[in-house]
Amino acid sequence: ASVTFVPIRHQQRKGLADCLLPPSPATAAMKEKKKGGESRKVIALALLASAGFYLACAGVAYWAYCAQVPENVVDAWPLTWVPGVLARGF
């Protein structure tokens, strides 16, 4: 998470400086150039990568245990295990 926050933090500092500085032709040109945002690209890529990894892990787990996985995964836990009982309740 800290690796992906570095570019975002950099843009936040630039945004704060833009708010504190008086408007000038140079700052107006920088604002026009900055549209699109690298932050959105980083966040979108991170979300897509995490969804891909999650689906890959879920697919491999299902492939490895496909015959042994019950229809409702919570049913695999014993009734004597308190977290399993709570999971069934909710």
LINTA-V296768 format. One record per residue. N is the residue number from 1. RES is the residue in three letters. SS is DSSP state (@ for helix, = for strand, . for the rest). Layout:
N;RES;SS
N;RES;SS
This chain:
1;ALA;.
2;SER;@
3;VAL;@
4;THR;@
5;PHE;@
6;VAL;@
7;PRO;@
8;ILE;@
9;ARG;@
10;HIS;@
11;GLN;@
12;GLN;@
13;ARG;@
14;LYS;@
15;GLY;@
16;LEU;@
17;ALA;@
18;ASP;@
19;CYS;@
20;LEU;@
21;LEU;.
22;PRO;.
23;PRO;.
24;SER;.
25;PRO;@
26;ALA;@
27;THR;@
28;ALA;@
29;ALA;@
30;MET;@
31;LYS;@
32;GLU;@
33;LYS;@
34;LYS;@
35;LYS;.
36;GLY;.
37;GLY;.
38;GLU;@
39;SER;@
40;ARG;@
41;LYS;@
42;VAL;@
43;ILE;@
44;ALA;@
45;LEU;@
46;ALA;@
47;LEU;@
48;LEU;@
49;ALA;@
50;SER;@
51;ALA;@
52;GLY;@
53;PHE;@
54;TYR;@
55;LEU;@
56;ALA;@
57;CYS;@
58;ALA;@
59;GLY;@
60;VAL;@
61;ALA;@
62;TYR;@
63;TRP;@
64;ALA;@
65;TYR;@
66;CYS;.
67;ALA;.
68;GLN;.
69;VAL;.
70;PRO;.
71;GLU;.
72;ASN;.
73;VAL;@
74;VAL;@
75;ASP;@
76;ALA;@
77;TRP;.
78;PRO;.
79;LEU;.
80;THR;.
81;TRP;.
82;VAL;@
83;PRO;@
84;GLY;@
85;VAL;@
86;LEU;@
87;ALA;@
88;ARG;@
89;GLY;@
90;PHE;.
